[in-house]
């Protein structure tokens, strides 16, 4: 029986989402005959963790659904054993990159990848704690339906199960390695207030993630479609396309990858940087590997924490670091697009050495472009006033440090990519529940 990993990383209260993800697991097991490992990577506080554990413990899951609810201590114990068994250099640094003190969207998903390897899973399907599912005629619309319909099949075999195909015949022998969709509801990045306050400033700020040499028209087009997902129209019926999936059309709250992808290349482990977990979408697309884009969009919403002063400042820092990271990622994406099919080998496997080389090369980029980004943010936020002006003061005091961090982040990504295959191989012979971990794996009630 094929095993899959349906993962939910969280650092906040999300009992309702945990229950809903469990229902998606039941659907997958019941409709596709797979074994589903629901993996909840929980970095929330003690009280919230206990509430989550109660939800997990009280649920009656379908046969062949196994729920793993792991706190950071248990995750760290697993990682230490994997790192030790892998024999990689700089083991302490590797542990920091896999489980950093700060928030890291890439690192939490990398942990899911390694644990999926330990569990013998064929694919990873990721959801987010600040989202939920759509409902049509009383039935919940689960993205896993399209994911399991196509993932792992050759493009030739998958073609009969989708609404349309827009792939050239030369790609027919390649495997479908990614299936994803987007979201409806609120913007994926919490910047709607900037748009309401000053549309020109919104354009200047959002445009910072484009390469500096782009024309105003190119930047305007990017701004108009950025962070909006699939808009607000509700789901009315299925549509799926076999294609090279445009990274702008999918979101990490609604994504699945075949093991052939994440067992070879990890996600960038940057801390306090939104968007750091989107790299594999670009790699799959530029490497000419097939994917399926469907329309079972997830509903995105904002948590109350973002509305607090502390939450606002933390989020603006993550947004700033995202803009700074684009100096390096735009460099990498341009070269990956040019490399095309040379990013994969004759067996259609991604070539991690090519990715590591590009990451290291990008680290030498001139920081002047990032100095410009900080200047635009400082000027724009001061014009907006209020909390934005207060954040501009933080940028002024931390600017040089942020420039250093952005470069160090891409260097860490290169290092982790080079170490990734030994880590992944070690995970496959490492038990998720080591001898000194507490009981945190909840078997289903048969």
N, C-alpha and C positions, 0 to 999 in steps of 0.2 A: 504494500500500500504506500502510495506517495505521501510524503509529509511536507507540510508547508508551515511557515511561521507568520502569524498575524500579530504584528507588534504595535504596542502603544507606549511610547516614551512619555513620561509626565513628571512635572515637578509641582503640580498644583492639584487641588481637589477636583475630581472628575468622576465621581461615582456613576453618574448617569452614562457617561461615555464608556466606561468599563463594561457596564451592563449591555450597552448597545453593541460593542465590539464582540462580546460573548455571543450575542444573537447572530452576528455575521458569521462567527465561527461555526455555530450550529448549522446555519444555512449552507456553508461550504461543505461541511462533513456530510450533511444529508443529501445534497444535490450532486456532489461530485465524487463522493466516495473516497475522500482524502482524510488523512490524519492531520488535525489542526493543532499546532502548538500556539496558544495565545500567550504572548510574551509581554508582560507589563513591567517596564523598567521604571521603577518608582523612586524618584529623588525628592519626594515631598517630605514634610515634617512628620514627626512621630504620630500625632493625632490623626492627620490626614491619611497616613499610611495604614493605620489601624482601621479607619473607615473603609478604605479600599479593600483591605484584607477581608473585612466582614462581607462586603459585596461579593467578592470572589468565593468565599467559603460557603455562602448561603445559596449560591446559584446552582441550579440543576442543569448541567450542560449535556449536550447530546453525546452519544457514544463516539469515541475517537476524537474527542476534544479534550485537550489537556491544558490547564492554565498554570503558567509559571508567573508568580508575583515576586519580583526580586528587588529588594532595597539596595542601596549603594554598597553596603558592607558585603552583601552576597555577591554583587557584581564585581567588586574589587577582589574578592577572594578567588573568583573564577579567573579573572584577568591575570592575577599574579601567577597562577598555576600554568596558564597558557603561555605567558611570556617566558617563564622559567623553562618550560618544555621546548619552546621554539628555539632557544639559544640565541636570540637576536641581541645585537649590541645595544648598549644604553638601556637596560631594562627599566630603570627608574623613570627615564624620560618617556619610554613607551607607555608606562602605566599612566603618567600624567597626560599623555596625548589621548589615551583611551578613556580616562575618567578624570578630567580636569576639575579644579575647584570651581571654576566659573561655568556658566551655561554654554553648552556647545551642541548645536543641532547636528553637526556632522558626527561628533564623538558618540552621542547616544545611539545614533543609527549604526555606527560602526560596531558598537557593542552588540546590537541586535544581530548584525551579520555574523559575528564570531559565535554567538550563542546558537544561532540557527545552524551553523556548521557543526557545533557540538551535538545538536539534536537531530542531525541527519536530514535537515530540511532541503527541499528542492527549490524553494523560492522564499522571498521575504515580501510581505505586504504591509505597508506602513500606514497608520492612521495617527491623528493628532488629538490631543485632549481638549482643544478649544474648537471642536467641530462636532457635527452630528450628521445623521443621514436624512435624505428626503423620503417622503412617503407618497405613494400614488395608489388611490383607491383602497386605502387601508393597509397596503403592503409596503414594507420598508424596502428601499431601493439600495441594495448592497453592491458596491463596486466589485467585490470578489467574483461576482457572476461572470463578468467579462474577463477578469484576470485569469481565472481557471479555465475559461473556454479556449484561450489562445496561448498562454504562456508556456514556452518549451516546445511547442510544435514548430515544424518548419513553416516558413511563410507560405509555401505551396499548400500545406495541409490546413493552415489556419484560414486560408482565403474563403473556404466554404462556410465558415462560421461567423463572418463579419458582414456588415451592411455594404461596404464597398472596399475596393483595393486600389491604391494609387502607387504601387510599387512596380518598378521595371522587372521584367521576367528574370533578369540576371540575379536578383536577390531571392528568388524562390527557394534555393537550397538552405538559406541561412535561417537560424532559429529566431523565433520571436522572443526577445530577451527583456522587453519592458512593456507593461500595459498600465495605462494611467488615464486620469481625467483631471478635472480642475475642481473649482468650488463655486458656489453661489453665496450671496450674502455680502457681508462687510468686506472691505478691502483687506487683502492679505497682509498689508503693511499699514500700520495705524497712522496714516498721514492725511486722512480726510479733513481734519480740522484746518490743516495748512491750506488746502484747496479752498475751503470756505472763507478763510481769512484774507487770502491774497493769491489769486490764480497765477499771477506772474512769478511770485516767489515759489509756488508749487512747481511750476515748470522748471525754474532754475535748480531747485533741490532734486527733484526726481530725475532730471536730465543728467545728474552727476554720475549715474551708473553707466552712461554711454562713454565710449572712447572720446577723448577730448577733440580729436580731429574730425568727428562727425559734423555734418552740416546742421544748421538750425532746423531744417525740415526733417532730417533723420531723427534728431533728438525729440522733436515735437511728436512725431509718430510713435516713438518709443514711450514717451510720457503718457500719451493718450491710451495706450493699451496696457501699461504697467500696473501690476498688482490688482487688476480688476477681475481676474479669473474669467468665469463664464457669465458674469453679470448677475442678474437677479431673476431671470425667467425660470420657473419651476420645471421639473422633469415631467414630460408627457408621454415619452416612449423611447425605446432604445434605438441608438444609432452607434455604429462602431466602424472605424476605418483602419485598415492594415496599411501602414505607411512608415516613413521615417518620422518619428514623432517630434514635432517642434517643441523645444523645451518651454516656450512661452505659453503652451496650451495645457500644461500639466502642473500639478502642485504636489508637494511632498506629503500632504495629508491624504493623498488619493493616488498612491503609486505602488507598483509591484515590480520586482526585479527577479530574473532567473539567477540561479546560483552562479552561472557562468560569468556574470558581470561582477557581483560583489565579492566573489572569491578571488578575483584578480586585482581589483583596484578599490581602495577604500574611499571614503568621503574626506574632504579637508576637515581637520579637527579644530579649526579656529574657535576660540572662545569669544562670547559676547558679539557674535557676528551673524545677523540674519542672512539667509541665503547660502550659508556655507554648506548646506546639505544638498544642493541642486546639481553638483558637478557631474554625477553619473548620467543625468539626463542628456547633458551636452555631449558627453563621451559616446554614448550609445548612438545619438543622432549623427555626430560627425564621423563615427566609425562605420557608418552605413549599415548598421544592424537594424533589422525590422522591429517594429513595435505596433501596438494597437492603441489608438486614441478613441475613447468612448465618451458617453455623455451622462454617466451616472455620477453627477457632480455631488460633492459633499457640501454641507452647509457650514460656512465659516462664521464664527461670532467672536466678539471681544469679551474677555474676562474682566471682572470688576477691578482686578489688580492693576490693569493698564491705566485705569482712570485715576489712580492715586499719584501723588507727586513723585514718590519713589519709583513707582512703575513707569511713569512717564520718562524720568531721567534715564532709567535703565534701558528702556526701549530706544530712546534717541541715541544712546551710545551704541547699541547694536546696529542701528541704522547707519550711523556714521562709519562704523567699522566695515559695514557692507560696502559703502561707497569706496572706501580706501582699498578694500580687497579687489575691487574691479580693475585697478591698475594692473594687477597680476593676472586675474582671470581673463580679462579682455585679450591680453597678450597670448595666453594659452589657447583660448577659444579660436582666435584668428588662425593660429598655427595648426590646431586640430582640424579646423575646416579645410585648410589647405592640404593637410595630410590625408584626409579621407580614409579610404579603405586600407591605407598602410598602417592604420592604428590597430588592425586585426591581422592575425596570421592566417595561414592556409586552412586552418580548421575553424575559422571564424571566432577565434578567441582574442579578447583584448590583450594588448601588449603593454603591461605595466611599466616596462623600462622606458617606453616612449613617453608615457605620462610623466614619470619622474624626471626625465631629462627636460621636458618642457617646463615643469614647475621650477626646477633649479635655474633654468635660463631666465625665466620671468623674474626671479628674485633680484636680478641685476638691473631691472627697469629704473629709469630716472624718476626719482621721487617728486620732481617738480610738479608733475601732474596732480599728485596727491596734496601737495602744498596748496595748489589752486583749489582743490575740492574743499579743504578746510577753510580757506578764505571765503569761498562762496557760502558755506554753511554759517560761518561766523557772521558775515554781513547779513544774510537772509534772516537768521534767527533773531538778530538784534532788531531788525525792522519789525518783526512780528511781536516783539515785546513779551512781557509776562514770563511764563515758565520757559519759553523759548530763549529769551534773553538770558535767563539764569543758566540755561544749558550752554549758551555761547561762552559764558565765563568759564565753564568747565572745559570746553574745547580749547580756550585760550591757554589754560594752565597745563593741559595734558597733550597738546598738539604734537610735540616732538615724540613723546612716548607712544602715541597712537601710530605715528609713522613707523616707528621701530617695530611695534607689535604686528602691523600688517605685513611687513617684510618677513619677520620671524615666523608668522603663521604659514606663509607659502613655503618657506624652507622646511618647516615641520611636516607639511604635507608631502614634500618630496621624500623626506626621511621615512615617514610612515608607509608610503607607497613601496619603497624599496624593501621594507621589512614585512609587508603585508602577507605575502605567500607563506613564509614560515609560520607566521602567527595563525593564519587560517588553517594550515595543515595541522598545527599543534592543537587547535580547538577541536578538531575532529576526533581526537583521541583523549579529550578531557571531559570529565563529567561536569555538568552544570552544577550539580549538588556535590560539592567536595565534602570530605569527612568532617570538617569543622563548621560547616554552614548549618544554620537553623532550618527547620522545615518551612519551605516557602513554595513548594511545588504542590499544587492542589489537583489531585486526580478527579476526573469526572465521576459523578454518581451514575452508575450503570443501571 
